[in-house]
């Protein structure tokens, strides 16, 4: 069997945590399977923690401490890893950003803004400046860097599958000068043309649907239950209860049914970009 790849524990707090976990486990002579036995977690979950790709839940840390007889070490270090993972993200959003990297499918609805995964630097800066006007320049730059970094998900040609529904006002009521709106809409169109995203538009006169004003984000995974996330300017809520996720999902499906088909939506997005390009903005 091939030797496992060494982890550079100096790279980050999560990397140090994962390397220490693997060292303690191997010193105890236990496999991944033996270590998670009796918990609610699988082998791949623990392996990703060792490789600094996933955070350690507190209940699993307690289990590991008991199995490895580490006297509460991993439970005590959970908070350090959580803070390190957060980076420039808001605390309530950090787990969502991490979950995106594991998602098989992501679906969003937004009536007010273009979602973060699709934002250009100019759009992200305008949003951050309007909601956090007292942030220092370096704080704004850090947030923008992390937001743009999330879009690396689209470098993979197949995963995740991404579907987004936008209210028409998002593209027709600009928060940027025309040239920067062109850049933003061109980005969305380019991702759609590459078959990396499927955009839909909810028209001005579309019938009102449940949760019309509530942003909705759904994620599905290969080996874990789906989750749903909603947020306002200064708070966010993650829902992983399967029954509640199904209820919110029904509301999303109604919104998608009321929206324009993807081909017509993409055509409208491109038309809006041309209008901004030519100074013919329509409201």
JOSULMO-V681895 format. One record per pair of residues at least 12 apart in sequence whose C-alpha atoms are under 8 Angstrom apart, sorted by the first residue. I is the first residue (numbers start at 1). J is the second residue. D is the distance in Angstrom with one decimal. If there is no record, write none. Layout:
BEGIN
I J D
I J D
END
This chain:
BEGIN
7 19 6.0
7 51 7.0
12 84 7.7
13 80 7.1
13 81 5.9
13 84 6.2
14 52 5.2
14 55 7.6
14 81 5.3
14 84 7.1
14 85 7.3
15 50 7.5
15 51 6.7
15 52 4.9
17 50 7.4
17 52 7.6
17 74 8.0
17 77 7.7
17 81 7.5
18 49 5.7
18 50 3.7
18 51 5.8
18 52 5.6
19 50 6.0
19 51 7.4
21 50 6.3
21 74 7.9
22 50 5.9
24 68 7.0
25 68 6.6
28 68 6.7
32 46 6.9
32 47 7.1
35 64 6.8
35 67 6.6
35 68 7.9
36 63 7.9
36 64 7.5
39 60 7.0
39 63 6.9
41 60 7.6
54 98 7.4
55 81 7.0
55 82 7.0
55 85 7.9
56 78 6.5
57 78 7.5
58 75 6.0
58 78 6.7
61 74 5.3
61 75 4.9
61 78 7.5
62 74 7.2
62 75 5.7
88 139 7.6
88 142 5.9
88 143 5.2
88 146 6.8
89 143 6.5
89 146 7.3
92 235 6.9
92 236 5.7
92 237 7.2
93 236 6.7
96 229 7.7
96 238 7.9
97 150 7.3
100 219 7.4
101 153 6.9
102 221 6.6
103 159 7.8
103 160 6.0
103 219 5.9
103 220 5.6
103 221 4.8
103 222 7.5
104 159 6.0
104 160 4.7
104 161 6.4
104 219 7.4
104 220 5.6
104 221 4.9
104 222 6.3
105 159 7.3
105 160 4.9
105 161 4.5
105 162 5.9
105 218 8.0
105 219 5.7
105 220 5.2
105 221 7.0
106 160 6.6
106 161 6.2
106 162 4.8
106 163 6.4
106 217 7.1
106 218 5.7
106 219 4.7
106 220 6.7
107 162 5.7
107 163 4.7
107 164 5.6
107 217 5.7
107 218 5.1
107 219 6.6
108 163 6.4
108 164 4.7
108 165 6.2
108 215 7.5
108 216 5.5
108 217 4.4
108 218 6.4
109 164 5.9
109 165 4.7
109 166 6.0
109 215 5.6
109 216 5.1
109 217 6.6
109 252 7.4
110 165 6.5
110 166 5.3
110 167 6.6
110 213 7.8
110 214 7.3
110 215 4.9
110 216 6.8
111 166 5.9
111 167 4.7
111 169 7.6
111 170 6.9
111 212 7.2
111 213 6.2
111 214 7.6
111 215 6.9
112 167 7.2
112 169 7.6
112 170 6.0
113 166 8.0
113 170 5.8
114 166 7.2
114 170 6.6
116 147 6.4
116 148 7.9
117 147 7.0
117 148 7.2
117 150 6.2
117 151 5.2
118 151 7.0
118 187 7.4
118 188 6.5
119 148 7.3
119 184 6.7
120 148 7.3
120 183 7.5
120 184 5.7
120 187 7.5
121 144 6.7
121 148 7.1
122 176 7.7
122 180 6.7
123 175 7.7
123 176 6.9
123 180 7.7
123 184 7.1
124 144 6.2
124 147 7.7
125 140 7.2
125 144 6.6
126 175 7.3
126 176 7.4
128 140 6.9
131 233 6.6
154 196 6.4
157 196 6.8
158 196 7.4
161 196 7.1
161 197 6.9
162 196 6.8
162 197 4.9
162 198 6.3
163 197 5.8
163 198 4.7
163 199 6.0
163 200 8.0
164 197 7.5
164 198 6.2
164 199 5.0
164 200 6.2
165 199 5.9
165 200 4.6
165 201 5.6
165 202 6.9
165 255 8.0
165 256 6.9
165 259 7.4
166 199 7.5
166 200 6.2
166 201 4.9
166 202 6.0
167 201 5.6
167 202 4.6
167 203 6.4
167 204 7.4
168 201 5.7
168 202 5.6
168 203 5.3
168 204 6.2
169 204 7.2
171 185 7.6
171 269 7.2
171 272 7.0
172 272 7.1
172 281 7.5
172 282 6.7
172 283 5.9
173 283 6.8
178 276 5.0
178 277 6.7
178 279 7.4
179 276 6.8
179 277 6.5
181 273 7.1
181 276 7.0
182 273 4.9
182 274 7.4
182 276 6.1
182 277 6.2
185 269 6.5
185 270 7.1
185 272 7.7
185 273 5.8
186 270 7.2
186 273 6.7
189 266 6.6
189 269 7.0
189 270 6.6
192 266 7.5
198 262 6.3
199 262 5.7
199 265 6.6
199 266 6.6
200 256 7.6
200 259 6.2
200 260 5.8
200 261 6.1
200 262 5.0
200 265 5.1
200 266 7.3
201 259 5.5
201 260 5.5
201 261 7.8
201 262 7.9
201 265 5.3
202 255 7.8
202 258 6.9
202 259 4.4
202 260 6.2
203 259 6.8
203 260 7.3
206 258 6.6
206 259 7.4
207 258 7.2
209 251 7.5
209 254 6.8
209 255 6.2
210 251 5.8
210 254 7.9
210 255 7.9
211 251 6.9
212 255 7.8
214 230 7.1
214 231 7.8
215 230 5.4
215 231 6.4
215 232 8.0
216 228 7.1
216 229 6.1
216 230 5.1
216 231 8.0
216 252 7.5
217 229 5.1
217 230 6.3
218 249 7.9
225 240 7.4
225 242 7.5
226 240 6.7
226 242 7.4
226 245 7.5
227 239 5.8
227 240 4.6
227 241 7.6
227 242 7.8
227 245 6.4
228 240 6.4
228 245 6.0
228 248 7.9
END
